[in-house]
Amino acid sequence: MSANKGKWMGVLVAMALTVALAVPAYAVTGNGAPAGPHYSLNIIGVEKGKNPDMTGSQRHTIFVALGSPSGAVTTKIFLTQGDFRVCDGNGFDEATDCSGNTIAPAGAVFQLPCNTNLPVEAGVDLIPCDDPNAANAAYEIWARALGKPGGSATITTCATDAAGTICSTENVLLVRAKGKSTFTNVTKELTSLLAQLDLDPNLERVALFAGDFEEWFWRYDNKGLRLAQIRFYLLSDIKN
């Protein structure tokens, strides 16, 4: 082996070790999700709207419009700050928060903490959780598509302020292909909004419930996905 070749082999080995050390060594289940306790949320697509108000219970399900592979139907899932909980599982009638207040004419409501586990990225200004007296936690979100093959759904984090509604430039695309469905990490897409918010050349990543926004929601654009399964893991509960 030449000296130059040996030098490059050493560099490649060092790079491989660096990458290996940078990736969290989580114990992983057979479906690709981390091992450990978690909160489960099922988002179920249905052809017809539900009549019960689906509030004031310990349910882990939200019902949304189904749509079809040829045409998306949008349901808003409003987000409020607190422990993981479905406040209103019916996406077809008035949206009611966990205190019993109507917050929108239509939509479901899900409660979750502000996530302190967001990345520091080059060229992105991070606006973190800013209320120390509110519900904050470090956690990850993992999601997968289930149900009849052929459907898909796109989930986008959006927020409103006095100027109107702004949605993140990132989103989560869940596709139900044939065969085994596995979980993927969707933490930053579902717990922050990434957008150009000022004249600074950097993008801003705003944690849920941070900044000057008044209302947060997930825009759920469904193209025939019967079931989206979402899991929330506190970092302290993920097994190594």
Buried (B, 14 or more C-beta within 10 A) or exposed (E): EEEEEEEEEEEEEEEEEEEEEEEEEBEEEEEBBBBBEBBEBBBBBBEEEBEEEBBEBEBBBBBBBBBBEEEBBBBBBBBBBBEBBBBBBBBBBBBBBBEEEEBBEBBBBBBBBBBBBBEEEEEBEBBBBEEEEEBBBBBBBBBBBBBEBBBBBBBBBBBEEEEEEBBBEBBBBBBBEEEEBBBBBBBBBBBBBBBEBEEEEBBBBBBBBBBEBEBBBBBBBBBBBBBBBBBBBBBEBBEE
